[in-house]
Amino acid sequence: MKKVWIFAILATNLLTAAAQPSRPSGVDTARVLAATITAGDLERHLLQIASEEFEGRETGTDGQRKAAKYLAEVFAGYGLPAIGDEGSYFQRISFIAETWTEIKMTVNGEDLRHLWEYYSVPAQNDNRPSFSAEEVLFLGYGIDDERYSDYQGQDVTNKTILIYSGEPTDAKGNSYLTGDTSRTAWTHDVTLKLKAAHSRGAALVIVLDANFRENLAQVRKEVLDSRLRMGWSANPAANYANSVFVSSESARALIGGSFNQIVKARRRIERTGKPRAVAFPTRLSLVQRKNVRELLGENVMGYVEGVDPALKHEMVIVTAHYDHLGRRGDNIYFGADDNGSGTSTVLEVAQAFAEARRMGYGPRRSVLFLLVSGEEKGLLGSEYYVNHPAFPLENAIANVNVDMVGRIDQKHQNNPNYIYVIGSDRISSDLHAINEQANATYTQLELDYTYNAESDPNRYYYRSDHYNFAERGIPAVFFFNGTHADYHRTSDTVDKINFEKMALIGKLIFHTSWELANRDERIRRDRLAPAGK
């Protein structure tokens, strides 16, 4: 049946339904809307998503960005509002790893040991293959504030400066910036000092860290950890002067016979509240070479606002990852099942919700259709979303996740109308019951809970995007068809997809999401959240 005919039938039924309350009586609205989820439309989407043009959609590549553009165009075609960054359909994500490939500091002919006698943080420094200085300027605390400035009367252009951590205080412990025992951001955020030095043209900042040993333990973990972390590059070349942090012992080696002058200068600052600078000779050389790995991608968001004023602040989040493994040379990992199938299914479910909203019978609660990237890199897109949600995460009543729903595994060769259901009973018994009832009423699939068992060695519950929501205590259900011989291979192609099966699963996902969005009460969280991976 052509989808336009289905919409026409829906419109006719809704308009002729008796009594026209806030919801039509005598019409199974959900069944009619679910009928718009068709094998033909699923195939149309998947042929584009898993095409050669998108080159396997690896996060951070042109192929992934082309796929994101296509998904955004589909949401726009549904008439959904652009709620993403800068008025787009995108939530831009970034994960970064910055590590030293070479770090070496020599003071007066002696090599200092990195992460022992000094430390330097890659994210706060630009690459510097070589640097040397024959003079260091002690500049108090390196503060540049209208209430107190160590830069007063000083030109530090291209100079190496030595500063203390913290801020100047009088004999009673009162800060010269605040007038009392409280401390300003100059104490709590050392990057302010690195920014000030950069803006003043300093070449290098050496920070005498009063809490060197305590801070070193944390910095060591950070510097030696090469894993990608959530966040954006600080662009140190444009924002920070290069820096090293030293212990008091290393500072003595640097200053040599001038150490007493530095101590006296600091005491004078504390006694008078006025800056004091002292220059001293030294021989210093420094090498800072680093490697930067940055993963940039986009989550794509389609938003259907709820129509019930009392409930529309609550939200059902329907997810699927659209990224895959990309290409390796001439080989493209098309990812038709993983997870072009889930992505296409979510697009179809989104259209059914959008059509209901357009016709005036939209869901009572809001629904966010969240298509994430970075899943193949470690669930990164969904991790980014739960840490930077577009809507308050406490208002998310459930997550419905779709990851691989287009194929048939070996176990079910004789019964293609099945789906593995994972996680539905882990946090909320209501979620489990709703999905069971939706299936019994509308789709009659075999619901296989094999992979839901905590003892399952595959640990699938912890391996797809729903887990980032479940970890936050949000009830989540994961729909999955199991693996097959083409999993994570170039042979995972569209011609092997069972679209009739996909359409039936799409209808179940719609009915479960529709009930979650329209029931009177928010589902209970009456089970324990996951203990962890």
One Martini backbone bead per residue (centre of mass of N, CA, C, O) as a GRO file, in nm:
protein
  533
    1MET     BB    1   0.095   0.037   0.024
    2LYS     BB    2   0.073   0.352  -0.007
    3LYS     BB    3   0.146   0.603   0.205
    4VAL     BB    4  -0.064   0.811   0.112
    5TRP     BB    5  -0.305   0.627   0.165
    6ILE     BB    6  -0.268   0.597   0.466
    7PHE     BB    7  -0.301   0.896   0.535
    8ALA     BB    8  -0.587   0.919   0.422
    9ILE     BB    9  -0.716   0.716   0.611
   10LEU     BB   10  -0.644   0.855   0.870
   11ALA     BB   11  -0.788   1.120   0.818
   12THR     BB   12  -1.070   1.004   0.782
   13ASN     BB   13  -1.097   0.860   1.057
   14LEU     BB   14  -1.047   1.107   1.237
   15LEU     BB   15  -1.281   1.289   1.121
   16THR     BB   16  -1.515   1.052   1.181
   17ALA     BB   17  -1.486   1.042   1.462
   18ALA     BB   18  -1.630   1.037   1.752
   19ALA     BB   19  -1.640   1.340   1.951
   20GLN     BB   20  -1.361   1.469   1.936
   21PRO     BB   21  -1.133   1.447   2.130
   22SER     BB   22  -0.809   1.458   2.210
   23ARG     BB   23  -0.884   1.167   2.117
   24PRO     BB   24  -0.981   0.938   1.912
   25SER     BB   25  -1.261   0.751   1.870
   26GLY     BB   26  -1.267   0.427   1.722
   27VAL     BB   27  -0.945   0.454   1.675
   28ASP     BB   28  -0.639   0.299   1.587
   29THR     BB   29  -0.391   0.502   1.564
   30ALA     BB   30  -0.138   0.327   1.598
   31ARG     BB   31  -0.191   0.126   1.366
   32VAL     BB   32  -0.199   0.331   1.136
   33LEU     BB   33   0.080   0.452   1.181
   34ALA     BB   34   0.243   0.184   1.162
   35ALA     BB   35   0.166   0.135   0.854
   36THR     BB   36   0.394   0.345   0.751
   37ILE     BB   37   0.583   0.106   0.800
   38THR     BB   38   0.791   0.009   0.533
   39ALA     BB   39   0.986  -0.177   0.329
   40GLY     BB   40   1.030   0.035   0.106
   41ASP     BB   41   1.135   0.269   0.288
   42LEU     BB   42   1.365   0.116   0.419
   43GLU     BB   43   1.518   0.062   0.156
   44ARG     BB   44   1.558   0.352   0.066
   45HIS     BB   45   1.735   0.434   0.305
   46LEU     BB   46   1.952   0.205   0.298
   47LEU     BB   47   2.066   0.255   0.014
   48GLN     BB   48   2.196   0.521   0.115
   49ILE     BB   49   2.346   0.459   0.384
   50ALA     BB   50   2.487   0.182   0.236
   51SER     BB   51   2.659   0.333   0.041
   52GLU     BB   52   2.935   0.419  -0.136
   53GLU     BB   53   2.921   0.726  -0.080
   54PHE     BB   54   2.952   0.677   0.252
   55GLU     BB   55   3.199   0.483   0.319
   56GLY     BB   56   3.094   0.353   0.612
   57ARG     BB   57   3.068   0.595   0.828
   58GLU     BB   58   3.312   0.699   0.966
   59THR     BB   59   3.408   0.872   1.216
   60GLY     BB   60   3.533   1.180   1.074
   61THR     BB   61   3.425   1.153   0.788
   62ASP     BB   62   3.278   1.220   0.493
   63GLY     BB   63   3.074   0.989   0.508
   64GLN     BB   64   2.948   1.070   0.778
   65ARG     BB   65   2.861   1.357   0.690
   66LYS     BB   66   2.673   1.266   0.465
   67ALA     BB   67   2.484   1.106   0.643
   68ALA     BB   68   2.400   1.338   0.829
   69LYS     BB   69   2.275   1.509   0.605
   70TYR     BB   70   2.057   1.309   0.527
   71LEU     BB   71   1.914   1.289   0.801
   72ALA     BB   72   1.846   1.589   0.822
   73GLU     BB   73   1.670   1.598   0.564
   74VAL     BB   74   1.458   1.406   0.667
   75PHE     BB   75   1.366   1.567   0.913
   76ALA     BB   76   1.290   1.817   0.752
   77GLY     BB   77   1.074   1.667   0.574
   78TYR     BB   78   0.894   1.617   0.843
   79GLY     BB   79   0.901   1.905   1.007
   80LEU     BB   80   1.131   1.924   1.196
   81PRO     BB   81   1.305   2.078   1.424
   82ALA     BB   82   1.596   2.271   1.478
   83ILE     BB   83   1.790   2.180   1.788
   84GLY     BB   84   2.076   2.233   1.735
   85ASP     BB   85   2.353   2.355   1.643
   86GLU     BB   86   2.305   2.649   1.507
   87GLY     BB   87   2.021   2.557   1.384
   88SER     BB   88   2.042   2.248   1.368
   89TYR     BB   89   2.056   1.876   1.364
   90PHE     BB   90   2.322   1.901   1.534
   91GLN     BB   91   2.558   1.728   1.748
   92ARG     BB   92   2.863   1.806   1.831
   93ILE     BB   93   3.151   1.598   1.857
   94SER     BB   94   3.430   1.534   2.099
   95PHE     BB   95   3.745   1.357   2.086
   96ILE     BB   96   4.058   1.339   2.281
   97ALA     BB   97   4.424   1.289   2.232
   98GLU     BB   98   4.717   1.388   2.431
   99THR     BB   99   5.064   1.316   2.367
  100TRP     BB  100   5.380   1.245   2.437
  101THR     BB  101   5.683   1.191   2.243
  102GLU     BB  102   5.850   1.446   2.370
  103ILE     BB  103   6.020   1.516   2.692
  104LYS     BB  104   6.261   1.782   2.776
  105MET     BB  105   6.458   1.896   3.066
  106THR     BB  106   6.717   2.148   3.111
  107VAL     BB  107   6.926   2.245   3.402
  108ASN     BB  108   7.228   2.339   3.424
  109GLY     BB  109   7.301   2.041   3.277
  110GLU     BB  110   7.037   1.904   3.397
  111ASP     BB  111   6.825   1.643   3.398
  112LEU     BB  112   6.485   1.621   3.421
  113ARG     BB  113   6.214   1.438   3.548
  114HIS     BB  114   5.941   1.336   3.423
  115LEU     BB  115   5.701   1.284   3.662
  116TRP     BB  116   5.900   1.393   3.918
  117GLU     BB  117   6.027   1.708   3.887
  118TYR     BB  118   5.817   1.740   3.652
  119TYR     BB  119   5.540   1.889   3.459
  120SER     BB  120   5.340   1.840   3.149
  121VAL     BB  121   5.057   1.939   2.959
  122PRO     BB  122   4.954   1.880   2.646
  123ALA     BB  123   4.678   2.049   2.633
  124GLN     BB  124   4.860   2.325   2.727
  125ASN     BB  125   5.045   2.267   2.462
  126ASP     BB  126   5.259   2.331   2.223
  127ASN     BB  127   5.460   2.262   1.991
  128ARG     BB  128   5.828   2.219   2.086
  129PRO     BB  129   6.127   2.124   1.964
  130SER     BB  130   6.266   2.406   2.070
  131PHE     BB  131   6.418   2.551   2.376
  132SER     BB  132   6.570   2.856   2.517
  133ALA     BB  133   6.733   2.996   2.819
  134GLU     BB  134   6.919   3.268   3.018
  135GLU     BB  135   6.644   3.379   3.148
  136VAL     BB  136   6.450   3.459   3.444
  137LEU     BB  137   6.126   3.579   3.549
  138PHE     BB  138   6.006   3.682   3.834
  139LEU     BB  139   5.619   3.696   3.875
  140GLY     BB  140   5.502   3.581   4.122
  141TYR     BB  141   5.160   3.478   4.027
  142GLY     BB  142   5.057   3.558   3.733
  143ILE     BB  143   4.867   3.808   3.766
  144ASP     BB  144   4.582   3.973   3.572
  145ASP     BB  145   4.429   4.225   3.757
  146GLU     BB  146   4.258   4.499   3.867
  147ARG     BB  147   4.338   4.434   4.176
  148TYR     BB  148   4.593   4.261   4.058
  149SER     BB  149   4.936   4.292   3.905
  150ASP     BB  150   5.236   4.141   3.792
  151TYR     BB  151   5.254   4.319   3.509
  152GLN     BB  152   5.331   4.573   3.628
  153GLY     BB  153   5.578   4.723   3.435
  154GLN     BB  154   5.595   4.466   3.234
  155ASP     BB  155   5.802   4.300   2.985
  156VAL     BB  156   5.742   3.955   2.849
  157THR     BB  157   5.847   3.931   2.578
  158ASN     BB  158   5.991   3.623   2.517
  159LYS     BB  159   5.975   3.522   2.807
  160THR     BB  160   6.068   3.368   3.109
  161ILE     BB  161   5.850   3.262   3.370
  162LEU     BB  162   5.812   3.274   3.729
  163ILE     BB  163   5.558   3.114   3.932
  164TYR     BB  164   5.311   3.096   4.156
  165SER     BB  165   5.080   2.952   4.306
  166GLY     BB  166   4.803   3.115   4.346
  167GLU     BB  167   4.772   3.388   4.590
  168PRO     BB  168   4.800   3.674   4.756
  169THR     BB  169   4.873   3.712   5.112
  170ASP     BB  170   4.843   3.785   5.424
  171ALA     BB  171   4.906   3.714   5.755
  172LYS     BB  172   4.578   3.625   5.777
  173GLY     BB  173   4.492   3.503   5.478
  174ASN     BB  174   4.424   3.739   5.299
  175SER     BB  175   4.327   3.838   5.003
  176TYR     BB  176   4.413   4.090   4.770
  177LEU     BB  177   4.144   4.038   4.595
  178THR     BB  178   3.905   3.989   4.827
  179GLY     BB  179   3.977   4.057   5.155
  180ASP     BB  180   3.977   3.748   5.225
  181THR     BB  181   3.983   3.390   5.255
  182SER     BB  182   3.906   3.382   4.983
  183ARG     BB  183   3.919   3.254   4.647
  184THR     BB  184   4.005   3.271   4.327
  185ALA     BB  185   4.046   3.160   4.002
  186TRP     BB  186   4.360   3.191   4.019
  187THR     BB  187   4.376   2.934   4.203
  188HIS     BB  188   4.176   2.715   4.053
  189ASP     BB  189   4.283   2.831   3.751
  190VAL     BB  190   4.571   2.807   3.572
  191THR     BB  191   4.484   2.898   3.280
  192LEU     BB  192   4.472   3.200   3.341
  193LYS     BB  193   4.783   3.233   3.350
  194LEU     BB  194   4.839   3.126   3.062
  195LYS     BB  195   4.671   3.342   2.920
  196ALA     BB  196   4.812   3.592   3.027
  197ALA     BB  197   5.092   3.523   2.914
  198HIS     BB  198   5.005   3.511   2.620
  199SER     BB  199   4.893   3.806   2.598
  200ARG     BB  200   5.198   3.915   2.688
  201GLY     BB  201   5.423   3.716   2.529
  202ALA     BB  202   5.515   3.473   2.660
  203ALA     BB  203   5.712   3.176   2.621
  204LEU     BB  204   5.729   3.080   2.937
  205VAL     BB  205   5.592   2.880   3.208
  206ILE     BB  206   5.684   2.856   3.552
  207VAL     BB  207   5.545   2.649   3.801
  208LEU     BB  208   5.525   2.672   4.147
  209ASP     BB  209   5.405   2.393   4.310
  210ALA     BB  210   5.270   2.356   4.624
  211ASN     BB  211   5.115   2.065   4.514
  212PHE     BB  212   5.292   1.864   4.355
  213ARG     BB  213   5.248   1.570   4.461
  214GLU     BB  214   4.941   1.564   4.439
  215ASN     BB  215   4.919   1.649   4.133
  216LEU     BB  216   5.101   1.434   4.000
  217ALA     BB  217   4.919   1.184   4.021
  218GLN     BB  218   4.700   1.293   3.825
  219VAL     BB  219   4.879   1.373   3.583
  220ARG     BB  220   4.996   1.096   3.523
  221LYS     BB  221   4.732   0.968   3.430
  222GLU     BB  222   4.677   1.168   3.199
  223VAL     BB  223   4.949   1.151   3.035
  224LEU     BB  224   4.941   0.816   3.010
  225ASP     BB  225   4.663   0.852   2.869
  226SER     BB  226   4.553   0.754   2.530
  227ARG     BB  227   4.267   0.800   2.549
  228LEU     BB  228   3.975   0.905   2.462
  229ARG     BB  229   3.824   1.224   2.528
  230MET     BB  230   3.602   1.433   2.623
  231GLY     BB  231   3.631   1.701   2.397
  232TRP     BB  232   3.811   1.991   2.325
  233SER     BB  233   4.034   2.174   2.200
  234ALA     BB  234   4.227   2.441   2.345
  235ASN     BB  235   4.422   2.578   2.160
  236PRO     BB  236   4.717   2.666   2.273
  237ALA     BB  237   4.846   2.850   2.054
  238ALA     BB  238   4.598   3.073   2.108
  239ASN     BB  239   4.592   3.067   2.456
  240TYR     BB  240   4.879   2.949   2.555
  241ALA     BB  241   5.141   2.923   2.735
  242ASN     BB  242   5.392   2.753   2.783
  243SER     BB  243   5.448   2.472   3.026
  244VAL     BB  244   5.573   2.416   3.365
  245PHE     BB  245   5.593   2.204   3.658
  246VAL     BB  246   5.740   2.253   3.981
  247SER     BB  247   5.928   2.192   4.230
  248SER     BB  248   6.116   2.320   4.478
  249GLU     BB  249   6.373   2.168   4.397
  250SER     BB  250   6.370   2.252   4.096
  251ALA     BB  251   6.374   2.555   4.151
  252ARG     BB  252   6.656   2.562   4.279
  253ALA     BB  253   6.805   2.461   4.026
  254LEU     BB  254   6.715   2.705   3.851
  255ILE     BB  255   6.808   2.950   4.045
  256GLY     BB  256   7.005   2.905   4.267
  257GLY     BB  257   7.157   3.183   4.409
  258SER     BB  258   6.859   3.338   4.375
  259PHE     BB  259   6.653   3.221   4.581
  260ASN     BB  260   6.646   3.442   4.809
  261GLN     BB  261   6.526   3.664   4.628
  262ILE     BB  262   6.257   3.525   4.580
  263VAL     BB  263   6.163   3.503   4.868
  264LYS     BB  264   6.170   3.808   4.926
  265ALA     BB  265   5.968   3.889   4.706
  266ARG     BB  266   5.731   3.734   4.817
  267ARG     BB  267   5.718   3.864   5.098
  268ARG     BB  268   5.665   4.148   4.994
  269ILE     BB  269   5.396   4.090   4.863
  270GLU     BB  270   5.257   3.991   5.130
  271ARG     BB  271   5.309   4.264   5.288
  272THR     BB  272   5.198   4.485   5.049
  273GLY     BB  273   5.039   4.398   4.776
  274LYS     BB  274   5.285   4.417   4.574
  275PRO     BB  275   5.459   4.382   4.310
  276ARG     BB  276   5.749   4.156   4.222
  277ALA     BB  277   6.050   4.156   4.032
  278VAL     BB  278   6.297   3.895   3.918
  279ALA     BB  279   6.605   3.851   3.769
  280PHE     BB  280   6.771   3.547   3.638
  281PRO     BB  281   7.014   3.329   3.573
  282THR     BB  282   7.017   3.062   3.318
  283ARG     BB  283   7.002   2.712   3.193
  284LEU     BB  284   6.758   2.639   2.941
  285SER     BB  285   6.587   2.344   2.815
  286LEU     BB  286   6.320   2.251   2.568
  287VAL     BB  287   6.105   1.967   2.489
  288GLN     BB  288   5.782   1.961   2.292
  289ARG     BB  289   5.622   1.669   2.187
  290LYS     BB  290   5.313   1.583   2.011
  291ASN     BB  291   5.011   1.391   2.002
  292VAL     BB  292   4.702   1.418   1.801
  293ARG     BB  293   4.372   1.290   1.871
  294GLU     BB  294   4.072   1.353   1.677
  295LEU     BB  295   3.715   1.316   1.727
  296LEU     BB  296   3.472   1.400   1.485
  297GLY     BB  297   3.114   1.458   1.511
  298GLU     BB  298   2.756   1.364   1.463
  299ASN     BB  299   2.463   1.417   1.593
  300VAL     BB  300   2.116   1.338   1.517
  301MET     BB  301   1.810   1.543   1.551
  302GLY     BB  302   1.469   1.445   1.622
  303TYR     BB  303   1.176   1.648   1.705
  304VAL     BB  304   0.882   1.571   1.908
  305GLU     BB  305   0.640   1.744   2.041
  306GLY     BB  306   0.437   1.752   2.282
  307VAL     BB  307   0.072   1.811   2.367
  308ASP     BB  308   0.100   1.794   2.679
  309PRO     BB  309   0.150   2.027   2.915
  310ALA     BB  310   0.208   1.812   3.159
  311LEU     BB  311   0.422   1.611   2.964
  312LYS     BB  312   0.626   1.743   2.745
  313HIS     BB  313   0.890   1.743   2.928
  314GLU     BB  314   0.884   1.466   2.867
  315MET     BB  315   1.092   1.174   2.745
  316VAL     BB  316   1.159   0.993   2.454
  317ILE     BB  317   1.444   0.794   2.350
  318VAL     BB  318   1.550   0.727   2.019
  319THR     BB  319   1.802   0.494   1.908
  320ALA     BB  320   2.088   0.509   1.674
  321HIS     BB  321   2.358   0.406   1.492
  322TYR     BB  322   2.527   0.533   1.182
  323ASP     BB  323   2.790   0.420   1.214
  324HIS     BB  324   3.105   0.276   1.102
  325LEU     BB  325   3.417   0.149   0.956
  326GLY     BB  326   3.441   0.218   0.663
  327ARG     BB  327   3.755   0.242   0.499
  328ARG     BB  328   4.012   0.014   0.343
  329GLY     BB  329   4.095   0.146   0.094
  330ASP     BB  330   3.890  -0.039  -0.127
  331ASN     BB  331   3.735  -0.114   0.134
  332ILE     BB  332   3.391  -0.141   0.225
  333TYR     BB  333   3.195  -0.085   0.518
  334PHE     BB  334   2.859  -0.071   0.494
  335GLY     BB  335   2.654  -0.141   0.727
  336ALA     BB  336   2.354  -0.241   0.692
  337ASP     BB  337   2.295  -0.371   0.970
  338ASP     BB  338   2.562  -0.213   1.085
  339ASN     BB  339   2.326   0.042   1.135
  340GLY     BB  340   2.125   0.086   0.897
  341SER     BB  341   1.874  -0.055   1.006
  342GLY     BB  342   1.826   0.118   1.261
  343THR     BB  343   1.821   0.393   1.122
  344SER     BB  344   1.582   0.341   0.931
  345THR     BB  345   1.378   0.272   1.153
  346VAL     BB  346   1.384   0.545   1.298
  347LEU     BB  347   1.285   0.711   1.060
  348GLU     BB  348   1.006   0.573   1.044
  349VAL     BB  349   0.910   0.631   1.330
  350ALA     BB  350   0.936   0.938   1.306
  351GLN     BB  351   0.722   0.972   1.085
  352ALA     BB  352   0.480   0.873   1.246
  353PHE     BB  353   0.498   1.096   1.462
  354ALA     BB  354   0.493   1.342   1.274
  355GLU     BB  355   0.214   1.282   1.153
  356ALA     BB  356   0.054   1.297   1.412
  357ARG     BB  357   0.128   1.591   1.473
  358ARG     BB  358   0.022   1.719   1.207
  359MET     BB  359  -0.287   1.604   1.268
  360GLY     BB  360  -0.327   1.652   1.602
  361TYR     BB  361  -0.209   1.347   1.734
  362GLY     BB  362   0.012   1.366   1.921
  363PRO     BB  363   0.214   1.317   2.160
  364ARG     BB  364   0.228   1.388   2.489
  365ARG     BB  365   0.508   1.333   2.474
  366SER     BB  366   0.819   1.364   2.399
  367VAL     BB  367   1.043   1.300   2.110
  368LEU     BB  368   1.372   1.164   2.058
  369PHE     BB  369   1.569   1.133   1.764
  370LEU     BB  370   1.882   0.959   1.806
  371LEU     BB  371   2.162   0.985   1.593
  372VAL     BB  372   2.467   0.826   1.631
  373SER     BB  373   2.804   0.854   1.678
  374GLY     BB  374   3.084   0.652   1.782
  375GLU     BB  375   3.018   0.352   1.852
  376GLU     BB  376   3.275   0.201   1.724
  377LYS     BB  377   3.461   0.373   1.947
  378GLY     BB  378   3.270   0.353   2.230
  379LEU     BB  379   2.992   0.504   2.263
  380LEU     BB  380   3.038   0.825   2.215
  381GLY     BB  381   2.775   0.970   2.129
  382SER     BB  382   2.602   0.888   2.379
  383GLU     BB  383   2.798   0.993   2.587
  384TYR     BB  384   2.781   1.284   2.504
  385TYR     BB  385   2.480   1.327   2.545
  386VAL     BB  386   2.460   1.262   2.859
  387ASN     BB  387   2.667   1.514   2.907
  388HIS     BB  388   2.497   1.689   2.657
  389PRO     BB  389   2.198   1.758   2.679
  390ALA     BB  390   1.920   1.900   2.518
  391PHE     BB  391   1.775   1.776   2.767
  392PRO     BB  392   1.682   1.694   3.058
  393LEU     BB  393   1.761   1.385   3.184
  394GLU     BB  394   1.531   1.361   3.406
  395ASN     BB  395   1.301   1.358   3.161
  396ALA     BB  396   1.383   1.077   3.089
  397ILE     BB  397   1.190   0.777   3.074
  398ALA     BB  398   1.326   0.650   2.801
  399ASN     BB  399   1.507   0.398   2.609
  400VAL     BB  400   1.517   0.324   2.252
  401ASN     BB  401   1.713   0.070   2.098
  402VAL     BB  402   1.869   0.032   1.760
  403ASP     BB  403   2.074  -0.270   1.673
  404MET     BB  404   2.024  -0.469   1.448
  405VAL     BB  405   1.725  -0.561   1.229
  406GLY     BB  406   1.789  -0.718   0.918
  407ARG     BB  407   1.850  -1.007   1.023
  408ILE     BB  408   1.938  -1.365   1.046
  409ASP     BB  409   2.011  -1.600   1.254
  410GLN     BB  410   2.085  -1.925   1.307
  411LYS     BB  411   1.860  -1.986   1.522
  412HIS     BB  412   1.622  -1.837   1.308
  413GLN     BB  413   1.589  -1.964   1.016
  414ASN     BB  414   1.272  -2.074   1.068
  415ASN     BB  415   1.223  -1.766   1.219
  416PRO     BB  416   1.226  -1.436   1.131
  417ASN     BB  417   1.004  -1.350   1.360
  418TYR     BB  418   1.227  -1.185   1.550
  419ILE     BB  419   1.369  -1.065   1.875
  420TYR     BB  420   1.601  -0.925   2.065
  421VAL     BB  421   1.568  -0.855   2.417
  422ILE     BB  422   1.734  -0.588   2.599
  423GLY     BB  423   1.677  -0.449   2.933
  424SER     BB  424   1.365  -0.411   3.003
  425ASP     BB  425   1.406  -0.537   3.324
  426ARG     BB  426   1.644  -0.381   3.477
  427ILE     BB  427   1.469  -0.107   3.579
  428SER     BB  428   1.172  -0.172   3.441
  429SER     BB  429   0.874  -0.344   3.449
  430ASP     BB  430   0.703  -0.164   3.264
  431LEU     BB  431   0.867  -0.182   3.006
  432HIS     BB  432   0.837  -0.482   2.967
  433ALA     BB  433   0.524  -0.489   2.957
  434ILE     BB  434   0.482  -0.297   2.718
  435ASN     BB  435   0.632  -0.465   2.506
  436GLU     BB  436   0.468  -0.722   2.537
  437GLN     BB  437   0.190  -0.595   2.469
  438ALA     BB  438   0.257  -0.482   2.191
  439ASN     BB  439   0.320  -0.755   2.066
  440ALA     BB  440   0.052  -0.904   2.127
  441THR     BB  441  -0.129  -0.691   1.970
  442TYR     BB  442   0.054  -0.635   1.682
  443THR     BB  443   0.318  -0.855   1.603
  444GLN     BB  444   0.403  -1.147   1.708
  445LEU     BB  445   0.678  -1.190   1.807
  446GLU     BB  446   0.975  -1.329   1.894
  447LEU     BB  447   1.090  -1.298   2.221
  448ASP     BB  448   1.435  -1.288   2.289
  449TYR     BB  449   1.626  -1.330   2.614
  450THR     BB  450   1.915  -1.445   2.604
  451TYR     BB  451   2.091  -1.160   2.615
  452ASN     BB  452   1.974  -1.063   2.905
  453ALA     BB  453   2.156  -1.223   3.060
  454GLU     BB  454   2.401  -1.173   3.289
  455SER     BB  455   2.558  -1.449   3.194
  456ASP     BB  456   2.618  -1.348   2.925
  457PRO     BB  457   2.917  -1.349   2.744
  458ASN     BB  458   2.860  -1.103   2.540
  459ARG     BB  459   2.750  -0.837   2.679
  460TYR     BB  460   2.528  -0.657   2.521
  461TYR     BB  461   2.419  -0.458   2.737
  462TYR     BB  462   2.723  -0.303   2.723
  463ARG     BB  463   2.737  -0.256   2.369
  464SER     BB  464   2.528  -0.020   2.356
  465ASP     BB  465   2.377   0.294   2.372
  466HIS     BB  466   2.179   0.239   2.611
  467TYR     BB  467   2.388   0.223   2.846
  468ASN     BB  468   2.427   0.529   2.898
  469PHE     BB  469   2.137   0.548   3.014
  470ALA     BB  470   2.127   0.319   3.224
  471GLU     BB  471   2.364   0.435   3.397
  472ARG     BB  472   2.149   0.685   3.469
  473GLY     BB  473   1.859   0.527   3.524
  474ILE     BB  474   1.741   0.471   3.240
  475PRO     BB  475   1.519   0.312   3.087
  476ALA     BB  476   1.609   0.025   2.871
  477VAL     BB  477   1.583  -0.086   2.525
  478PHE     BB  478   1.712  -0.359   2.313
  479PHE     BB  479   1.728  -0.413   1.964
  480PHE     BB  480   1.821  -0.748   1.824
  481ASN     BB  481   1.938  -1.001   1.576
  482GLY     BB  482   2.218  -1.062   1.583
  483THR     BB  483   2.462  -1.234   1.443
  484HIS     BB  484   2.692  -1.285   1.161
  485ALA     BB  485   2.912  -1.348   0.902
  486ASP     BB  486   2.904  -1.013   0.827
  487TYR     BB  487   3.018  -0.906   1.074
  488HIS     BB  488   3.243  -0.664   1.021
  489ARG     BB  489   3.208  -0.667   0.702
  490THR     BB  490   3.192  -0.604   0.361
  491SER     BB  491   2.927  -0.810   0.340
  492ASP     BB  492   2.738  -0.587   0.472
  493THR     BB  493   2.456  -0.582   0.278
  494VAL     BB  494   2.150  -0.502   0.139
  495ASP     BB  495   2.081  -0.783  -0.007
  496LYS     BB  496   2.055  -0.926   0.307
  497ILE     BB  497   1.793  -0.792   0.373
  498ASN     BB  498   1.492  -0.806   0.579
  499PHE     BB  499   1.228  -0.593   0.535
  500GLU     BB  500   0.984  -0.727   0.661
  501LYS     BB  501   1.108  -0.765   0.935
  502MET     BB  502   1.179  -0.470   0.989
  503ALA     BB  503   0.888  -0.362   0.984
  504LEU     BB  504   0.787  -0.525   1.227
  505ILE     BB  505   0.989  -0.407   1.428
  506GLY     BB  506   0.913  -0.113   1.383
  507LYS     BB  507   0.628  -0.145   1.499
  508LEU     BB  508   0.712  -0.225   1.782
  509ILE     BB  509   0.870   0.031   1.842
  510PHE     BB  510   0.639   0.220   1.807
  511HIS     BB  511   0.436   0.104   2.017
  512THR     BB  512   0.619   0.136   2.260
  513SER     BB  513   0.670   0.443   2.227
  514TRP     BB  514   0.375   0.535   2.224
  515GLU     BB  515   0.304   0.438   2.508
  516LEU     BB  516   0.519   0.596   2.661
  517ALA     BB  517   0.409   0.884   2.547
  518ASN     BB  518   0.076   0.831   2.649
  519ARG     BB  519   0.070   0.762   2.923
  520ASP     BB  520  -0.012   0.875   3.229
  521GLU     BB  521   0.236   0.730   3.352
  522ARG     BB  522   0.532   0.705   3.456
  523ILE     BB  523   0.765   0.492   3.462
  524ARG     BB  524   0.912   0.278   3.663
  525ARG     BB  525   1.199   0.246   3.898
  526ASP     BB  526   1.210  -0.096   4.026
  527ARG     BB  527   1.507  -0.146   3.951
  528LEU     BB  528   1.822  -0.213   3.915
  529ALA     BB  529   2.087  -0.085   3.815
  530PRO     BB  530   2.364  -0.119   3.664
  531ALA     BB  531   2.680  -0.214   3.784
  532GLY     BB  532   2.855  -0.280   3.524
  533LYS     BB  533   3.116  -0.386   3.303
   0.00000   0.00000   0.00000
